[in-house]
Amino acid sequence: MRLRMSLMLLLNSFFLEKALAVDSTTHLNLDLPVLDSPFNFANRGSFPSMQQSLVITKGFYRFSHLGISKFIDPYSESWWTRLFGRLSILTYDVLTDALPPASAWLHEEWHRAVMSEHDIDSYNGVYDFNGGGSIPVRKVKDEDLENLKKDHPEDFVRLSAAGFESQYELSFAFEKDIFFHDTHTWDYAQIFLNYADASSYMGLCASNAADKATEDSEDNEGTDISKRDFTGLDCTAWAYDLDRPDEPYSDRGIHPSGVGIRRYIRFSDLDQSEQTYLKKQNDLLYLNYLDPFLLGFNGFHWGSWLWNSTVRHHLTSFGTSTDLNIFLRKSDFKLLTILHAYSGKARIFPGFEIQLIDRPFLFFERSFFLTPRFMIWQQPEDQLFASHEGVWGALLSLRASYLTDKKLSPFVELEAKTQGWVAGIVYTSRSFATRIGVIWNRI
């Protein structure tokens, strides 16, 4: 199904593509945070953070797509060469999905990042090279999950949703690079595959087929706790724990083998309202397909401005976030504006975000790029699904990169936030982060 939908998208983009914002030169722009503090110092040293794994996966696809393009150009003037080039990239992305450091690896690393932030050890099952299918984050202790649910119920919910979050943020990262940095590697198939993976996964969770998949997993694991995934099907667990912040983790019962806690949640474990809510989220995930980039529309002209817009629907620690992303560009002026609608059980809360991308700045005759970011929001109190009251919060960050005549440019980023959920930031509590790294520029 996923491959058939991908082929349909490829053919549609082949005939509809309007690459308005991209020239014919290949630009690569990868910013790798070598140090992401305090995360890299948590749990006796944690790597990678959410931002680090995101850049690693983005770089994996960028270089792979560039390599394929050197042999068969997906932008060739010859229609058959162009089509074959895109088919080659699509096939490569499908076949490598379950290998490190591809999309499935990123999905599991974002689960692991939430656990690492709370000093919980885990292991990414992608390294088992089992050929795809169900990939666990294993070697997690029952007592660690029990304590996380008791002490930080909001992060316990976010833990289950973090894999979905990673895939949408990967697509968003590709699109920001396409629009603001003129990247010319053909990344559209991977953008779509991220959406398709999330939709198909949610479709499984929101159906009775989830019960059979869960039973099969439990039968295969036996009494060995180290083989067990931390949660089973992500989205059924997410829906179950959203409205049960005070339920002890041990109330899940005993594992069918008789050893350990029954971690996995079946669709039949959800009450009627939870099943309805999960099915609703399954439908709402299709909002993510409201994305002109999928058809190769990289930007639209409005006078001297270039613009684009996409919709994003995230699963969060308190419910969902539905966003309208607005991309604007005029010469060196690059602006990203996002309107957020945060939804809990009781009501919708507002949010606003603005980011100025790579603004040139001269300081003591030295050239820098500055990227300031500001967010303000109201989210459910204590990050809990059932909260009626909203709490205001904010984020402020600034990244400064020093321009050199080399391919590598250093950067420093400072980021401060209050309590609140922000996509791609592991902390739902107050935090102050420092990232130091390099930007690899290639033209």
C-alpha positions as CSV (number, residue, x, y, z in Angstrom):
1,M,0.0,0.0,0.0
2,R,2.7,2.5,1.0
3,L,4.7,1.8,-2.2
4,R,1.6,2.1,-4.4
5,M,0.7,5.4,-2.8
6,S,4.3,6.6,-3.3
7,L,4.3,5.7,-6.9
8,M,1.0,7.6,-7.4
9,L,2.6,10.7,-5.7
10,L,5.7,10.4,-7.8
11,L,3.7,10.4,-11.0
12,N,1.6,13.3,-9.9
13,S,4.6,15.3,-9.0
14,F,6.3,14.4,-12.3
15,F,3.5,16.1,-14.2
16,L,2.6,18.9,-11.8
17,E,6.0,20.0,-10.5
18,K,6.8,23.7,-10.3
19,A,10.2,24.1,-8.7
20,L,9.8,27.8,-8.4
21,A,12.3,28.3,-5.5
22,V,15.2,26.1,-6.5
23,D,17.9,26.7,-9.1
24,S,19.9,23.9,-10.8
25,T,22.8,24.0,-8.4
26,T,23.0,21.4,-5.6
27,H,23.2,23.2,-2.2
28,L,23.8,21.2,1.0
29,N,23.3,22.7,4.4
30,L,23.7,20.5,7.4
31,D,24.1,21.9,10.9
32,L,25.3,19.2,13.3
33,P,25.2,20.0,17.1
34,V,28.4,18.3,18.3
35,L,27.4,19.2,21.8
36,D,23.8,19.5,23.0
37,S,23.8,20.4,26.7
38,P,22.5,19.4,29.2
39,F,21.1,16.4,27.3
40,N,24.5,14.9,26.3
41,F,25.4,14.8,30.0
42,A,22.3,13.0,31.2
43,N,22.2,9.3,32.1
44,R,26.0,9.1,32.3
45,G,26.3,10.6,28.8
46,S,23.5,10.4,26.3
47,F,23.9,10.6,22.5
48,P,22.2,11.4,20.3
49,S,19.7,14.1,21.4
50,M,16.6,14.8,19.3
51,Q,18.3,17.5,17.3
52,Q,21.5,15.4,16.8
53,S,19.6,12.3,15.6
54,L,17.4,14.5,13.3
55,V,20.5,16.0,11.6
56,I,22.2,12.6,11.3
57,T,19.1,11.1,9.5
58,K,18.6,14.2,7.3
59,G,22.3,14.0,6.3
60,F,22.0,10.2,5.6
61,Y,19.2,10.9,3.1
62,R,20.8,14.0,1.7
63,F,24.1,12.3,0.8
64,S,22.3,9.2,-0.4
65,H,20.0,11.1,-2.7
66,L,22.9,13.2,-4.0
67,G,24.9,10.0,-4.7
68,I,22.1,8.5,-6.7
69,S,21.6,11.8,-8.6
70,K,25.2,11.7,-9.7
71,F,24.4,8.5,-11.7
72,I,20.8,9.3,-12.8
73,D,19.5,12.8,-12.5
74,P,16.0,13.2,-11.0
75,Y,15.9,16.7,-12.5
76,S,17.1,15.7,-15.9
77,E,15.6,17.4,-19.0
78,S,15.0,13.9,-20.3
79,W,11.6,12.7,-19.0
80,W,12.7,9.0,-18.7
81,T,15.9,9.8,-17.0
82,R,14.1,12.1,-14.6
83,L,11.4,9.4,-13.9
84,F,14.0,6.7,-13.4
85,G,16.1,8.9,-11.1
86,R,13.1,9.5,-8.9
87,L,12.0,5.9,-8.9
88,S,15.6,5.0,-7.9
89,I,15.5,7.4,-4.9
90,L,12.0,6.2,-3.9
91,T,13.1,2.5,-4.1
92,Y,16.3,3.3,-2.1
93,D,14.3,5.1,0.7
94,V,11.8,2.2,1.0
95,L,14.5,-0.5,1.1
96,T,16.7,1.3,3.7
97,D,13.9,2.5,6.0
98,A,14.7,0.0,8.7
99,L,18.5,0.5,8.6
100,P,20.5,2.9,10.8
101,P,20.4,5.9,10.6
102,A,17.3,6.0,8.4
103,S,13.7,7.0,9.4
104,A,12.9,4.0,11.6
105,W,16.2,4.5,13.5
106,L,15.2,8.2,14.1
107,H,11.7,7.2,15.2
108,E,13.2,4.9,17.9
109,E,15.9,7.3,18.9
110,W,13.3,10.0,19.8
111,H,11.6,7.5,22.1
112,R,15.0,6.8,23.6
113,A,15.7,10.5,24.0
114,V,12.7,10.9,26.3
115,M,13.8,8.0,28.4
116,S,17.5,9.2,28.5
117,E,16.3,12.6,29.8
118,H,14.9,10.7,32.8
119,D,18.1,8.5,33.2
120,I,16.4,5.4,31.8
121,D,18.6,3.0,29.8
122,S,17.3,1.5,26.5
123,Y,18.4,-0.1,23.3
124,N,17.4,0.7,19.7
125,G,16.2,-2.5,18.1
126,V,17.1,-1.2,14.6
127,Y,20.6,-2.5,15.4
128,D,19.2,-6.0,15.5
129,F,18.8,-5.8,11.7
130,N,15.6,-7.9,11.7
131,G,14.6,-6.7,8.3
132,G,11.8,-4.3,9.3
133,G,8.4,-5.1,10.7
134,S,8.1,-4.4,14.4
135,I,11.2,-2.7,15.8
136,P,11.4,-2.5,19.6
137,V,13.1,-0.1,21.9
138,R,14.1,-2.8,24.4
139,K,16.3,-3.5,27.4
140,V,14.0,-1.2,29.5
141,K,13.1,-2.1,33.1
142,D,9.5,-2.3,34.3
143,E,10.4,-0.3,37.4
144,D,11.8,2.5,35.3
145,L,8.6,2.8,33.3
146,E,6.6,2.5,36.5
147,N,8.5,5.4,38.1
148,L,8.3,7.6,34.9
149,K,4.5,7.1,34.8
150,K,4.2,8.0,38.6
151,D,6.6,11.0,38.6
152,H,6.1,12.4,35.2
153,P,2.8,11.3,33.6
154,E,3.1,14.0,30.9
155,D,6.5,12.7,29.7
156,F,5.2,9.1,29.9
157,V,2.5,10.2,27.3
158,R,5.0,12.1,25.3
159,L,7.3,9.0,25.3
160,S,4.7,7.1,23.2
161,A,4.2,10.0,20.7
162,A,7.8,10.9,20.2
163,G,8.3,8.5,17.2
164,F,5.6,10.2,15.2
165,E,7.0,13.6,16.2
166,S,10.4,12.6,14.8
167,Q,9.0,11.7,11.3
168,Y,7.0,14.9,11.0
169,E,10.0,17.0,12.1
170,L,12.2,15.2,9.6
171,S,9.8,16.2,6.8
172,F,9.6,19.7,8.1
173,A,13.5,20.0,8.2
174,F,13.7,18.9,4.6
175,E,11.1,21.5,3.6
176,K,12.8,24.3,5.5
177,D,16.0,23.5,3.7
178,I,14.3,23.4,0.3
179,F,12.6,26.7,0.8
180,F,15.2,28.7,2.7
181,H,18.5,27.1,1.6
182,D,17.7,26.0,-2.0
183,T,18.7,22.4,-1.4
184,H,18.3,20.6,-4.7
185,T,18.5,16.9,-3.6
186,W,15.3,15.1,-4.5
187,D,13.9,14.5,-1.0
188,Y,10.1,14.5,-1.7
189,A,9.7,10.8,-1.6
190,Q,11.0,10.6,1.9
191,I,8.8,13.5,3.0
192,F,5.8,11.5,1.8
193,L,7.0,8.2,3.2
194,N,7.2,9.8,6.7
195,Y,3.5,10.8,6.4
196,A,2.5,7.4,5.0
197,D,4.3,5.5,7.7
198,A,2.6,7.6,10.4
199,S,-0.8,7.2,8.8
200,S,-0.5,3.4,8.3
201,Y,0.8,3.0,11.9
202,M,-2.1,5.0,13.3
203,G,-4.5,3.1,11.2
204,L,-3.3,-0.2,12.7
205,C,-3.5,1.3,16.3
206,A,-7.1,2.5,15.7
207,S,-8.5,-0.9,14.7
208,N,-9.1,-4.3,16.1
209,A,-6.1,-5.5,14.2
210,A,-4.0,-3.9,17.0
211,D,-5.1,-6.7,19.4
212,K,-3.8,-9.5,17.1
213,A,-0.5,-7.7,16.6
214,T,-0.1,-7.2,20.3
215,E,-0.9,-10.8,21.1
216,D,1.7,-12.0,18.5
217,S,4.4,-9.8,20.0
218,E,3.7,-11.0,23.6
219,D,3.8,-14.6,22.5
220,N,7.2,-14.2,20.7
221,E,8.8,-12.5,23.7
222,G,8.1,-15.2,26.3
223,T,9.5,-14.5,29.8
224,D,12.6,-12.5,28.7
225,I,11.8,-8.9,29.8
226,S,14.9,-7.5,27.9
227,K,13.2,-8.5,24.6
228,R,10.1,-6.5,25.2
229,D,9.4,-3.1,23.6
230,F,8.9,-0.3,26.1
231,T,5.2,0.1,25.0
232,G,4.1,-2.0,22.1
233,L,1.9,-0.1,19.6
234,D,2.8,3.6,20.2
235,C,-0.6,5.1,19.5
236,T,-2.8,2.8,21.5
237,A,-0.5,3.4,24.5
238,W,-0.6,7.1,23.9
239,A,-4.4,7.2,23.8
240,Y,-4.7,5.0,26.9
241,D,-2.4,7.0,29.1
242,L,-3.6,10.5,28.0
243,D,-6.6,10.3,30.3
244,R,-5.1,8.1,33.0
245,P,-2.3,10.2,34.5
246,D,-3.0,8.9,38.0
247,E,-3.4,5.2,37.2
248,P,-0.4,3.2,38.5
249,Y,1.6,1.5,35.8
250,S,1.3,-1.9,37.6
251,D,-2.5,-1.7,37.0
252,R,-1.8,-2.9,33.5
253,G,-1.6,-6.4,35.0
254,I,0.8,-9.3,34.6
255,H,2.4,-10.2,31.3
256,P,0.8,-13.3,29.7
257,S,4.0,-15.2,30.3
258,G,3.6,-14.6,34.1
259,V,6.8,-12.6,34.3
260,G,6.7,-8.8,34.5
261,I,4.1,-6.2,33.8
262,R,1.8,-6.4,30.8
263,R,3.2,-3.3,29.0
264,Y,1.2,-3.4,25.8
265,I,-2.2,-1.8,25.3
266,R,-4.7,-3.4,23.0
267,F,-7.4,-1.5,21.1
268,S,-9.9,-3.4,23.2
269,D,-8.3,-2.0,26.4
270,L,-9.5,1.5,25.4
271,D,-13.0,2.6,26.5
272,Q,-15.5,3.8,23.9
273,S,-14.5,7.4,24.2
274,E,-10.8,6.6,23.9
275,Q,-11.4,4.4,20.8
276,T,-13.4,7.2,19.2
277,Y,-10.7,9.8,20.1
278,L,-8.0,7.5,18.5
279,K,-10.0,7.0,15.4
280,K,-10.5,10.8,15.2
281,Q,-6.7,11.3,15.4
282,N,-6.2,8.7,12.7
283,D,-8.4,10.9,10.4
284,L,-6.7,14.2,11.5
285,L,-3.2,12.9,10.6
286,Y,-4.3,13.3,7.0
287,L,-4.1,17.0,7.5
288,N,-0.3,16.6,7.1
289,Y,-0.9,15.8,3.4
290,L,-1.9,19.4,2.9
291,D,1.6,20.1,1.8
292,P,2.5,21.6,-1.6
293,F,6.1,20.3,-1.3
294,L,4.7,16.8,-1.9
295,L,3.9,17.8,-5.5
296,G,7.2,19.7,-6.0
297,F,5.6,23.1,-5.4
298,N,8.6,24.6,-3.5
299,G,7.2,28.2,-3.5
300,F,4.7,30.6,-4.9
301,H,5.4,34.1,-6.1
302,W,3.5,37.1,-4.6
303,G,5.1,40.2,-6.1
304,S,8.7,40.1,-5.0
305,W,8.0,37.7,-2.2
306,L,8.2,33.9,-2.3
307,W,5.9,32.0,0.0
308,N,4.6,28.5,0.8
309,S,2.4,27.0,3.5
310,T,1.8,23.6,5.1
311,V,-0.3,22.0,7.8
312,R,1.1,19.9,10.6
313,H,-0.8,17.7,13.1
314,H,1.3,16.4,16.0
315,L,0.5,14.0,18.9
316,T,1.7,15.7,22.1
317,S,2.0,15.1,25.9
318,F,-1.4,16.7,26.5
319,G,-3.3,15.8,23.3
320,T,-2.5,17.4,19.9
321,S,-1.0,20.4,18.2
322,T,-2.4,21.5,14.8
323,D,-0.1,24.0,13.1
324,L,-0.2,26.3,10.1
325,N,3.3,26.8,8.8
326,I,3.9,29.9,6.7
327,F,7.2,30.3,4.8
328,L,8.2,33.7,3.5
329,R,11.3,34.8,1.6
330,K,12.6,37.9,-0.1
331,S,16.2,38.0,-1.0
332,D,18.2,37.6,2.2
333,F,15.1,38.0,4.4
334,K,13.8,34.6,5.4
335,L,10.9,34.2,7.8
336,L,9.0,31.3,9.2
337,T,5.8,31.9,11.1
338,I,3.7,29.2,12.7
339,L,0.2,29.5,14.1
340,H,-0.4,26.8,16.7
341,A,-3.7,25.3,18.0
342,Y,-3.1,23.1,21.1
343,S,-5.9,20.7,21.9
344,G,-6.5,18.9,25.2
345,K,-9.7,17.1,26.2
346,A,-11.6,20.2,27.3
347,R,-10.6,23.0,24.9
348,I,-8.2,24.5,22.4
349,F,-5.3,26.8,23.4
350,P,-3.5,29.3,21.1
351,G,0.2,29.6,20.2
352,F,2.4,31.7,17.9
353,E,5.9,31.2,16.7
354,I,8.2,33.3,14.6
355,Q,11.8,32.6,13.4
356,L,14.1,34.7,11.3
357,I,16.3,32.4,9.3
358,D,20.1,33.1,8.8
359,R,20.0,36.9,8.9
360,P,23.4,38.3,7.8
361,F,25.0,40.4,10.5
362,L,28.3,42.3,10.5
363,F,30.1,42.5,13.9
364,F,33.6,44.0,14.1
365,E,34.0,43.5,10.4
366,R,33.2,39.8,10.8
367,S,30.3,38.2,9.0
368,F,27.7,36.1,11.0
369,F,24.3,34.6,10.4
370,L,21.8,35.1,13.2
371,T,18.7,32.9,13.6
372,P,16.5,34.2,16.4
373,R,13.3,32.2,17.4
374,F,10.4,33.3,19.6
375,M,7.4,31.3,20.7
376,I,4.5,32.0,23.0
377,W,1.7,29.6,23.9
378,Q,-1.0,28.6,26.2
379,Q,-1.1,24.9,26.9
380,P,-3.1,22.7,29.3
381,E,-2.1,23.1,32.9
382,D,0.6,20.5,34.0
383,Q,0.6,19.2,30.4
384,L,-2.4,17.0,31.3
385,F,-5.1,16.0,28.8
386,A,-8.0,16.7,31.1
387,S,-6.9,20.2,32.3
388,H,-9.4,22.9,31.7
389,E,-7.1,25.7,32.6
390,G,-4.4,27.0,30.3
391,V,-0.9,28.1,31.3
392,W,1.1,30.6,29.4
393,G,4.7,29.7,28.3
394,A,7.4,30.9,25.9
395,L,10.6,30.0,24.2
396,L,13.4,32.2,23.1
397,S,16.5,31.0,21.2
398,L,19.3,32.5,19.2
399,R,21.8,30.8,16.9
400,A,24.9,32.6,15.7
401,S,27.0,31.0,13.0
402,Y,30.4,32.5,11.9
403,L,30.9,32.7,8.2
404,T,34.2,31.4,6.9
405,D,35.6,30.7,3.5
406,K,35.7,27.0,4.4
407,K,33.1,24.3,4.0
408,L,32.7,24.1,7.8
409,S,31.3,27.0,9.8
410,P,31.0,26.9,13.6
411,F,27.8,27.9,15.4
412,V,26.5,28.4,18.9
413,E,22.8,28.2,19.9
414,L,21.3,29.3,23.2
415,E,17.7,28.2,24.0
416,A,15.5,29.0,27.0
417,K,11.9,27.8,27.5
418,T,9.3,27.6,30.2
419,Q,7.2,24.5,30.9
420,G,5.5,23.3,27.7
421,W,5.7,20.9,24.8
422,V,7.7,22.0,21.8
423,A,8.3,19.7,18.8
424,G,11.9,18.5,18.7
425,I,12.7,19.6,22.3
426,V,12.9,16.7,24.7
427,Y,12.1,18.8,27.8
428,T,8.4,19.5,28.7
429,S,9.7,21.2,31.9
430,R,11.6,24.4,32.1
431,S,14.9,24.2,30.3
432,F,18.0,26.0,29.1
433,A,20.0,24.4,26.4
434,T,23.3,25.2,24.7
435,R,24.2,23.7,21.3
436,I,27.7,24.0,19.8
437,G,28.4,22.5,16.4
438,V,29.3,23.0,12.8
439,I,27.4,23.9,9.6
440,W,28.6,22.0,6.6
441,N,28.0,24.1,3.4
442,R,28.5,22.7,0.0
443,I,27.6,24.2,-3.4
